[in-house]
Amino acid sequence: MKKLFALAVFAAALFTVGQSSVFAQKELAISAIQGDGIASAYERQQVKTSGVVTARRRDGFFLQTPDGKDDKNPKTSEGIYVFTKDAPSADAAIGSLISITGQVQEFRPRAANGATLPITEISMFADRDKIQILEKSVPLPKPVEITAADFKDNSLTELEKYEGMRVIVPQLFVVAPTGGRVNNIENTTESNGSFFGVVKGMDKPFRGAGYDIFSYVFLSKSEKESFQKEHPGIKLFDGNPERLRIESLGLDGGTPIDVAAGTTLKDLTGVMHYSYNTYTILTDAGARPAVAGYESTVVKLPAATDRQFAVAGMNLENFFDDVDDPGIKEDIVKTDALKARMNKISLTVRDRMQMPDVIGVVEAENLAVLKRLAEKINSDAVTAGKPDPKYAAFLEEGNDGRGIDNGFLVKTSRVKAVEVKQYGKDEKFASPGSSSDIYLNDRPPLLLRASVADPKTGEPFAFTVIVNHLKSFLGYNDPKRQDAVRLKKRLQAEFLAKLVETRQKADPNERIILLGDFNAYQFSDGIVDVVGTIKGTPAAKDAVLNPSDDLVNPDLVNLVDLITEKQRYSYNFDGNGQVLDHMIVTANLVPYVSGFGFARVNADFPESFRSDASRPERYSDHDAAIGYFSLDAKKTTK
């Protein structure tokens, strides 16, 4: 890593050679240019090298040393990317042995937080550099096998030694499905061909507790010392370097590979690249991997018994209607597309979730579209020969600029809705960079007081549900916006904590369930401990950049902490499973908890499933959380 940090102060004079002499200079091997560190010792210098063209893409090509000509050093890469800006010359044909000149660059690809490792590449300039064909139809170098042993050091740079080289993963286990670009108006998607996997046999990666290591490793020495002194309790999340990002459309001629999580692909072959803080394999266009197996993550959830009630949280993801509402920048969905979305959600609620008694929903445009959804579910249930659940919709408009709101679907065939009330709509705060106070709660918490009748006694079992949709991570690590975003997330968490504490103090017997999309993990990320603050267990002052006081007593319980670690995810981001959708309950409700889990219907499935109205998968990008509560408290033993 020392070489990486040296880049910040390293400067070298540009050295250019006239076109007449570009092939007169001494040639360097690709491995010599790459070196055994992150950055090349020849950065910004003009070089000459040769190799076999192994792959092409829209703005360059990959070059690799022929087999038998390598330097026998396992720490140096024998491949390199040659950047041409425009489509590369026909002289750089796959299988041709060529000699080139160009300038060595350390290119930093896109990353979610702006901090990323560089890619060593050679930039060719049309008015200066040329390609010389040495031989055609040369066999491509044999791909290097990627195994679990390559990740034993848990290093961010472990695969640097393969950068630009042909590689093969004998068995790749897909941990996050193929993504795509969603057209919400049409309810269609265009596959982006990208997914994530690990070497078969390795564990599924999860977002761990702590500060993202990519926000730390690029700090200067003095910045690190200051960081550690001010926040000695902050732990680092290692980023899960065992993740492999797969791009099936990354090379010329590629076709999308659409796969679900749980799929095993055999002999996945391509070129090792780097993007979005992840080593990335650009798959060979002509060598599509075979599917060697599939382990479904779907578990059919049970229906609540007559002595239970089920409560769920669903992120409907941009659930807009087909009506143009003035003053709102919403998507005006085509009628057929809306019908398809409603059919997918209805299938999920009826078949995958077994019609929970209360569903807290987020990202619904208005009460009218939520009522249409309720009517659709009710009608479909009757058509399928099931009892009419008589779902009723409740929603209050909030402050969101796109018009998405929180609401409820209440199964009135069994549940009595006593009160629905919104909190904090008019709450404002002074946001850094804003000339006036802004709304704290874009989607204010919506509270439902309800009851279920005991079938034996007829007595009502009262409970309260609060549905939440807190500030997203957008701008969380953007230097221009992060102060405002982080403050808002902290204040939202504190507002919710105070709301619950006020109710607990007013009525210690009130049984409260908080659910929804909290846009935060079950642990501190080292920046803001949103969930810990809401629970009454905030991170220590020295263990988080934006600490909160303990505002809740007695503490709340997050039901996700009660399930197996392998099931603790409701969303996949960059190949990491993570929980954003929580169900947090007051301590007095814990004895009544009889189960909790996630309806595996979205996070593990490719975006290509979204347009298929006949199947429930991918109506959203979040899995639904569902909790089961008994009418009878568990007996405790002394």
N, C-alpha and C positions, 0 to 999 in steps of 0.2 A: 504493500500500500504506500510505502515511502515514495516510490517512483510516481505514483498517481498524484500525491500532494505536491510533488516538485513541479508538476505541470503548471501550477498556478503562477509560478515565478520564472518558469523556463522561457527563454526567448532565443530565437536563432534567426540569423539573417537569411532572407530568401535568396536562393541560388538558382538562377535560370541559365539554361544552355540554349544556344541558337539551334534552330531546326537542322542545320547542316551537320551538327556534331552530336545529335542526341544519342546516337548509337556508338559514339567513340569512347564514352566513359566506361569505367570499370563496372562490371555487373555484380550486384549483390544478390545472394540467395534470399528467397522469401523469408526463411527462418531468421536470417540475420536482420532483416528489416523489422520483423515482429519482435525479436528478442525474447527474453524470458520474464518480462514484466508486463505491466498494463500498457505503458506507453513506449513507443519506439524511440530509440536513441537518434533516429534520423528524421524526427519530426521537422517538417517545413523544409527538408532538403530534397533536392532533385536526385532521383535514383533511376537505375536501370535494373530490371529483373526479368525472369522468364518463368514460364510454367504452363500447365495444361488448363485450358478454359473448362471449368466444370459446370458452370451454370450462368444463365443470363437473366437480367431483370430490366425494368424500364429505364434505369439510369446508370447501368454499369454491368459488371460481370465479375465472377469469382475465378481466381487463378490459384493453382496448387502445384507444388513440386511433384514431378513424376515419381512413381514408386521406384525405390532403389537409389534415388538421388537425394534423399533427405539427410539431415545432419545427425540423426540417431539420438537427438536430445529430446526426451519426452516432454520437456518444459517449454519448448518453442513450437509455435504453430507453423505448419508448412503451407497454409493457405492465406489468402488475403483478398479483400474486396477492392476492385478497381472502379472508381467513380468517374463516370463520363458525362454526367448531368443529363444529357439526352440519350436516346436509344444508342447502344454501342454499335460500333462498326461491324459489318458482316465478317470482317477479318477475325473478329473475336468469336469464332464459331465454337460451339461445344465440341470438345475432342481435338481442338487444334493446339499444338504446342507453339507458343508465341513469345516474343520478346517485346517488352514495352518500356517506356520511360514515363515518369510522372513525379509528382511531388507527394511526399509522405504527409498525411494529415491524421490528426486524432479527432475524429468526428464524434460528437455527443448526440445520440439519438433522442427522440422524444421520451419523456418520462412524466408520470403523474405528478410528481412533486418537484420537477425541474432539476433534480440532482441525479446524475447518471454516470456510469462508467463510460469511457470512450471506446470507439472502435478504430483500430489502426487500419487505414486504407490508403490507397494511392489515387490521387486525383490527376486525371489526364486532361490537358487543355488542347482543344482542337487546333489552335494556331501554333502549338509548340511541340506537342508529343505525337508520336506515331506508333503504330503496331507493325511488327515484322513477323511474318509467318515463317516458322522454322520447320514445321512438319504438320501434316493433316492426319485426321483419323487416328489419333493416339488413344490408347485405352485410358479410361479415367482412373485416377488413383482409387485404390480399394478403400471403402469407407472405414473409419475407425469406430470400433464398437464402444458404445456408451453403456456403462454398468453402474451398479450401486456403489462400487468402490471409488468412482470418480467424485462422490459427494461425501466421503468419509470425514473430510476436514471441515465440512460445513462452512466453506469459504465462499464469499461473494465472487471471487475471481477464479474459482477452481477450473472452470471450463475455458478460460482464456487460452489455454494451450491448444484448443481445437478451433479457435476463431478462424473462420473462413475456410475450414476444411470439410471434406465430405465425412459424414458420420452416419451411423446406423444404430437404432435402438431395437434389439431383437424382440422385446415385448414392452410396449408402452401402455401404461394404465392411465386412461383418461380420467382426470379429476375435476375438470370443469368443461362444459360443453361448448360447441361451436357457437360463436356469437354472430351478430349481423346488424344491419341497419334497418330500424323499424319505421315503417310508414303507418302511423297510427290512424290516419284518415282512411286508408284502404284496408287496414289490418293485414298488411303484408310485410314481408321481410326480404332483404337481400343478404345472403350469407356473406360474411367476411372471411370465411375459411379458417379462422383462428380459434384454437382451443388450447387447453393445458393438460399436461400429463406428468407422470413420474415413471421411473424405471419400475417395472412390475416387481412387486414385493415390498416396495417402500410405502410408507404410510401416506394417507391423504394429507396435504398441507393445510394448516389452519392459521388464521391470523392470531398471533400470540399477544400476550400482554406486553406493554412497554412502548417506548418511543421508537419510531421507525428508523432502522439503522441507516437508511439512505439519507435521512435528514441530519445525520450525525457525522458520518464518515468524511463528508466533504468540508467540514468545518476546519479552520486553521488550528494549529496547535494551541494558540492562545485562546481561541474561541472554545475549544474543547475543555481546556483547563478551567475557564470561567463557567462553562456549562456544568461541569462536574462539581465545582465548588458551590455553586448556587443551588444545584439540584442533586445532591449525593444519593438520594433514594430512587432516582429514575433508572429503570432497567431498559435495556435495548431489545427490541424485537428483531430477530436476525434476518427477516425477509424471506425465509424458506428458500435458500439457494438450490434446493433439489428440484424445484419446479422447472419444467421445460415448456416453453411457449412454442406452439406449432403453427406455422403459417402455410396453409396449403395453396394459397394464392400468391405467395411471395416471389415466385419465379415465373418467367415467361412460359406460357402454355399450361399453367396450373389450373386445376379445377377444384372447387370446394369440397372438402371432406366434412360432412355434417355428422357429428357423433354426439352421443349422450355420455355423461359421466358414468363410469362403470364399464365402459367398453375397453377391451384389450386389443391393441393393434399390433400386428406382427411385422417385423422387419421394416420399420419406418425409417426411410432413408432420405437424406437431404444435406444441405450445407448449414454449418453452424454460424449463426449471426447473433446480434444482440439488439434488443429493443425493449422499451418500457421496463427497464431495470431487470430484464430477464434474458437469459440465454435462449435463443430462438432458433429452431430448426426450420429452414425453408425447404419444404419437401420437394423431392424430384418430381417433375411433371409427369414423367413416364413410368414411375414406379409407385403406383398407389398401394399403400399397405393393406394387407388383408385383415379382416376382423377375426380375431382368434377367440373371442368370448365376450360375454356381457353379464355383468352382475347388477341386477336391478336394485335401485335404492328405494323403490316404492314399497311401502307397507300399508295395507288396507287398515285404516283407522276404524276402531269400533264405534258403534252408536252408543250414546249414553243409555244406561239402564234406567228403569223407572225410579231408582233411588239415587240417580246422578243427574247432573246437568252439565252441558258442555258449552264452553265459551271459546271463541276463536278470534283471531286478528288476521285480516287480509289486506294486503296492499294490492289494489286493483290496477295500479300503474296507468295513469293517464286515461281514466275511464270517463271520456267525454261523450256527449250526445250528438245528435245530428241536427241541432238547432243552433242558429247563430245568435248568440247573446251579446247585446251591445255593451261596450265598456270592458270586455274581458278578452284577453289575447289567448283564446282557447282554440284547440283543433275542432273543426266542424267535421265530424266523422260521417262518412257515407252510411246511409241507412243499412245497407247489406253488411257493411263492416261492423256496425254496432250490433246487429243481430248475431253475427258470428262470435263477437266477444261475449255477448250475454249467454250464448249457448255453451261456450267453453267454461264460463264461470258457473253456470247452472250445473253442468256435469261435475265440476269440482265439488261444489257444495253438496250435491245429492249423493254422488257415488264415492268420492274420495274422502269427504269429511263427514258423511252420514248426518247431514243437516243439524249442525250445532244449534243450541237454544238461543245463543246471542252471538252475533258476528259484528265485531268492530271493524269498520272499513276505513281506509285512507285512500286518497287520490280519486275521489268521486266528484264530478263537476257540480252536481246540484241534487236537490231532493227529487226532482222529476225523473232523472235518469236512474236514481237508486230505487224509486218506486217501480219503474219499468222492470228493473232487474228482479225485484221481489216478486212481481207478478209472473215473470218468466219462470222463476224457480218453483213457485207454487203450482203453476199450470203444468210444468214438466213433471213434477212429483205426482200429481193426480193422473196424468197420462200414463205414467210408468206403473200405475197401480199402487202407489204409496199414499198414505194419509196426507191430506193437505196441511203443510206446516204453518200456513197462514203468516208468512213472513210480512212484517210491516217495516217500512223504511222511516228512519229519522235522520235528519241532517241539518246542521246550522252553517250558514255562510261565514267564512272567515276573512282573512286579509291577503290571501295568496294572490299574487299578480296574475297567475294563469287560471285562477278560479277553482283549484282543487281543494276539497274540503274533507273533514272527518264526518263519519256517520255511523249508523247502526242498522243492522237487519235483525229484528227481534221476532222470534218464533212464537207468535201470539197464541198458537194452539196450546202452548204450555206455559209461556212466560207472561207475566203481567208487568207492563212498563208503567212504573209509578211516576217517574219524572225524567225529563231530558233537559240538561242545562249546559250551556257553554261558559267557560271561564277564561278570563284574561284577554278578551278580544281587543279591549281598548288600552291594554298595558303597553307603555312605550319605554324606550331607553335611549340614552345618548350613545350613538354608535360612532366609533372613530372614523373620521373622514366624511361624516355626514353633517350638513349645515344645520339640520334640525333633528329632533328626536324621531325615531322610527318605531314601527310596531315590533314588539318583542315576539309575539306569536302569530306567525303567518297562517298556521292552521291551529287555532286555539284548541286546548283540550275540551273534549265533549264528554259529559258525564251522564250515565244512565243509572237510575235507581230502579231495581227490578226485584221480582220475587218469583219463586217456583213453589207450587203447592205440594206439600208432602202427601203422596197418594194414600198413606195410611191414616193420617190424622186430619188432613185438610189444612194444616197450619202452614202459613207462608214461610218459606226460607228466603230471607232478604239478602241481597248482595248488591254491590255497586261496581260498575265497570266504567273506567275512564279510557277513552281511545285517544291516542296521541300520534302526532307526526311531527317530529322535531327537525330542526335545521339540518340540511344535508351537509356532506363533506366538501361541497363545491367551494373552492377558495380557501380551504383549511390550511393548505401549505403554500399559498400564493403570497409572496412577500407584500404585495400591494393590498391584499384583502384579508390576510389571515388574522390580524388583530380584531377586526370587526366580527369576523365569522366565529372566532374562538370565544369572544366575549358573549356573543349571542347564544352560543350553545351552552355556555356555563350558566348564563342568566335564565335560560329556558329550563334547565335542569333544576336550578334553585327555585324557580317559580312553582314547578310541579311538586318538588319536595315540600315546599311550604303549604301548598294546597292540601296535600295528603296529611301533613302534620296538623293542620288546622282542623281537618275533619276527624282525625284520630282523637284529638283533644276534646272536641265537641261531643263525640260519641265513640268511646273506646270499643264498642261492640260492632261498629260498622265494619263489614267485611268488604274490602276494596280490592279490585283487580285492575291493574294498569296494563294496557296492551297497546300494540300498534308498532309503527316504524320509528324507533328511537334514533336511528342514524348514529348509533354508538354501540360499542362492544360491551360484553358482560364484565369487562375489566377496564382498567385505565389504559389509555393509549399514550400516557405520558404528557399529553397536552391539556385535555379536559377529561375529568372522570365523570361523565354524564350519568351513567347508570349507578355508579357508586354513590353519587350525590343524591339521587332520587331514593335509593334504598336506605340512606342514612349511614353508609359506610364509605365516605369519600376517601380518596387516596391521601396519604400523609402530605403535609405542606411541601416537604422537600422531594416528593416523588412525582410531582406533576407541575407543569409550567403555569397552569391557571387553577389554583386550588380553590376549594369551597369548604365552608364550615359544615359541621355535622348538624343537619337541620331536622332530622327525623328520629323520633324515639317513641315506641320501639321500632327497631329496624324492620325493613321489608325484606322479602325473600324473592329472588329471581328463580322461577321454576326451571330455567335452562340449566341452572347449576345442579339440578337433581337428576339429570339424565346422563347417559353415557357420553363420554367425550367425543366419540366418533359421530354422534348425532347432533353435535352442537354447531349447527350452521343453518341459516335460512337464506343465504345469498352467497354467490361466488364472485369474488372480485380479483382479477388478475391471477386466477388459479388458487387463491386462498379461500377456504371456507370460512365464513364469519357469521356471527349472529347480529342482525340489526333489528329483528322482530322479537321482542321480548314479551313475557308475561310475568309481571311482578305483583306480588300479593302481600297484604298485611299479615302479620304473624298470627292473628286470630283465625285466619282462613287456612293456614298450613295443615291443621289436623283433618281438614276436609278434602285435601288434594288427593285424588286417586289416580292421576295420570297426566302426562304432558308429552307433547311431541310436535313434529312438523309434518304437514301433508306434503309429501315429495311430489310436486307437480310442476315446478317451474325451474328452480335453480340448477337442476341436474340435466335439463333437456335443451337441445339446440333451438336457436331462434327460428329455424326453418319450420318448426312445429306450430308457430304462432298462427299461421294462415289457415291451418286445418281446423275447421269448426267442429269436426266430428270427434275430436279428442280434447281432453281437458288441458293437456300440457301446454305450458307457456302462454297462459292468459296474462301473465305478469312475469317479472324477473325475481320476485320474492316468493319463498314458500310461506304457506299460512301456518301460524302457530295455533295450537288447540290444547286447551286444558280441560280436564275432567274433575268435577267436584262432587263429592258424596254429600248426601243429606244427613249422613251420620258421621260424627267425629270419630277419628281413630281412638281406640282405648290406649291410654298410656300406662306403662308399667313402672312401678317405683323400684 
